[in-house]
Amino acid sequence: MPDTGTTAAAFAPANIALCKYWGKRNQELNLPMTSSLSVSLGDKGAATRITITDHDQDIMTLNGAAVPLFSEFGQRLMVFLDLFRLNLYRPPASLRFHVDTTTSVPIAAGLASSACGFAALVLALNKLFHWQLDARHLSILARMGSGSACRSIWPGFVEWEQGQDADGMDSYGKIIPEVWPELCMGLLMVNEKEKNISSRVAMQRTVETSTLYSAWPDKVEQDLADIKQAIHEKDFSLLGKTAESNALAMHGTMLAAWPPVNYCLPETMAAMQKIWALRIEGLSLYFTQDAGPNLKLLFLEQDRATVQSHFNLDIVRPFC
Ligand code: DP6
């Protein structure tokens, strides 16, 4: 076992799904009902340092502030670290960590902060303990922390194949080796506050109560095929249309859950209306939305100036 003070650090990018993961077939292992596909956000993500401490409890800091161990996020991290403590080292109680994470994406505002956080933690653990795991195993471990984290192990386009095995060993992220340098994603912050219902709770409620959920797996299957074709043929309107329709369908399943889940604020709807109006005028601009009120705008580099004249955006070019 490494000594107290032993430390390692790693970075993982945030990722935004173009075809969403929404619903689990196994909640403990974060095994999804369907496959999903994302794009990683380059240098926007989480940098995590993990250090073995001689404290009697774990210490967690997020962007310089202490994370209470009893908070929802603190508990999730502890449960995750227990996987390693309980399974790898005995007596487990002797091993305590300081996990220090700095993110360059807003926390819990639907900008994939938990995905990059868990992926960076797994990469740092891999260094700390010299596991020398391959990307497949790193992705599987990250998935145990947060499903979408399994896609943050890779840059660029990533497909998370749902897999079939009960133990989840065939459910992990794989890179799609294609690049699209002109692709831009603009982060439109409508509200930076934490969401009032976690994606984890909302997702499960949707699976259990939404009458629209039964249509979701077929929708995903078609959307995945279309997005992969769009990436391969660099067909931006097919990519944008499919990603936007997929996000709206996911939110549709949530609205049909009980109690209903609605992540949209009036400002979210206003931004959608504006995008739709600009599209009618001929601008090739689309959006996707995750478990929060903020939108991610999709457009090509050639339209950057026009898009920026209409929205105040933080723009990422995932392949540059
Ligand atoms: C809407 O990966 O955060 O962002 O597995 O419960 O941790 P858990 O859920 P999480 O859900 C992400 C949901 C989403 C869609 C996506 O990223 O595919």
Residues whose N, C-alpha, C, O or C-beta is under 5 A from the ligand:
A	BS01	DP6	A17 C19 K20 Y21 N30 S36 G145 S146 G147 S148 A149 S199 R200 D290 A291
